[in-house]
Amino acid sequence: MRAKAFVLINLAAGVAGEVYSTLSKMQHVEIVHAVSGPYDMIAVVDGSTFNEIGRFVIEKIQTIPGVQNTITCNAIFLEN
């Protein structure tokens, strides 16, 4: 089973459209939503391991101009 995570993203003012477009085109990003509340966007990211996802967030998402902060929440599958 592949690893999956929800990446909560805070943005600088005025960059939402550009960041959304950039994230939507990235290989490991399944879906992106602009949201209201304490975060500006949430991206669902997949990878072969949680380490791969962590490196992707650090090297690719956090380096997008206008991304100020991220929190990565790894998905835990509760299966019998």
N, C-alpha and C positions, 0 to 999 in steps of 0.2 A: 504494500500500500504506500502510495506517495504521501509526503508530508504536506500539510496545508496550514496557512496562517492568515490572520486578519491583521492588516497593517493600518493603524490609526495615524492619520497625518495632519499636522498643523502647517498652515501655509501663511506666507506673507500676503498682505493685501494686494489684490489685483492680479494674482497669478493663477487663479483657479482654472481658467480655460486652458492655458498652456500646459499646466501640470496634468490635468485630466487627459489631454491629447497625448502627451508623452507617455504617461502610465498605460493608457489603453493600447499602445503599440508595443509594449515590452513583452518579451517572450514568456516569462513566468507569471504574468499578471492575468488572472482569469476574468476579473470584473472590477470596475472602479465605480464608486458612488460618491457624489458630493452629498454631504449630510449637514444637518444643523446640530447644534450642541457644542460640546467642548472641543470637538475635532472638526476639521473642514472636509476631509475625505477619508474613505475607507477603501482599501484595495484588498482583494482576496488573491493570495499568492500561493503557488504550489511549487514543489521541488522534490527531489529524491530523498532529501533528509532535511531536518530542521537546521543543520549547519549550513547547507546550501542556501536555504531561505535567508538565514541571518546574513550571510555574505552578500547575497543579492540586495537585501535592504540597505546594508552599509555602503556597498560599492555603487549601486545603481539608483535606488530611490532617494537616499539621503543626499546625493550629489546633484539632483535636479534643482536648477535655480528656483528659488522661492520656497522650497521645502525647509521648514524651520525645525521640525521635531517629528520623530516617529515613535510609536510604541507597537511592538510586534507581539501579537497574541497567538500562540500556537494552538491549532485545533486539536483537541483530544477526542478520539472516537471511542465512545462507550458502547462496545459491542459485546454480545454474549458469545 
